[in-house]
Amino acid sequence: MEKIRLQKFISDCGIMSRRAAEKAIEAGEILVNGEVATIGTKIDPRHDKILCRGVPVGKKHNFHYTYVMLNKPTGYVTTMSDEKGRKTVAELVSDVKTRVYPVGRLDMNSEGLLLMTNDGELTNALTHPRHLIPKIYNVKVEGDINRAKVAELAEVDEIEGVKIMPVQCGLIRHSETSSVIEMVLYEGKNRQIRKMCEKVGLNVKALKRVALGDLSLDVKSGTWRYLTMDEVRELKKAAGLYQ
């Protein structure tokens, strides 16, 4: 059997994410055959003995990864618990058979597609901007705007002095009182869409994520469903994890 990187093995066993495993290795908390492991250590899972913080690690620790699409309503924070007592997305997925965690964030006043999983490696890959996985939003703004204003929005290339990646913007519909813009982002800086709109004088009335990569929102607000095997495969492929 070909040897694999220690941090990948620990992540595959469901102990922690690959990034967390790397930190544990750097802290000297992982032993391989009685020796303190280092970044770059490779192991043979069939023969090597791995201890993580004194606890043996092996495939017996592996568990079934769970992947959930949640349609987050407004008024919920994207955390598993909240010190201020606000409603959290954990409450909405409390009937999922295993504990899952949000992939990225939607602020409390935003709604729409939120992927939740216990697959730390996929979470890290999906949230890393190098993979250029599109996140598509429908943004409802106040007033009847024209395509020139949408073009102006697309030209915003920095927020509060920080450069941002180009954002694709298109006008979906408009009326006398409001307009809906589609915005496609490849990164997710804090409140990026709202700050971009504010910069060109647009007042956001509602913000909804409708797609992540090829995964499109198709469940009612406040409800969830498991992803299909094909959907998981496509996400992993987009994140560079699928072999």
Salt bridges, closest charged atoms under 4 A:
ASP12 OD2 - LYS8 NZ 2.78
GLU29 OE1 - ARG53 NE 2.85
ASP44 OD2 - ARG46 NH2 3.36
ASP44 OD2 - HIS47 ND1 3.05
ASP82 OD1 - ARG86 NH2 2.86
ASP107 OD2 - ARG191 NH1 3.65
ASP107 OD2 - ARG194 NE 3.22
ASP119 OD2 - LYS236 NZ 3.99
GLU121 OE2 - ARG18 NH2 2.00
ASP144 OD1 - HIS174 ND1 2.59
GLU152 OE1 - LYS149 NZ 3.15
ASP157 OD2 - LYS163 NZ 3.30
GLU158 OE2 - LYS199 NZ 2.32
GLU160 OE1 - LYS195 NZ 3.44
GLU187 OE1 - LYS189 NZ 3.84
ASP218 OD1 - ARG225 NE 2.92
ASP230 OD1 - ARG233 NH1 2.59
GLU231 OE2 - ARG225 NH2 2.81
GLU234 OE2 - LYS237 NZ 3.40
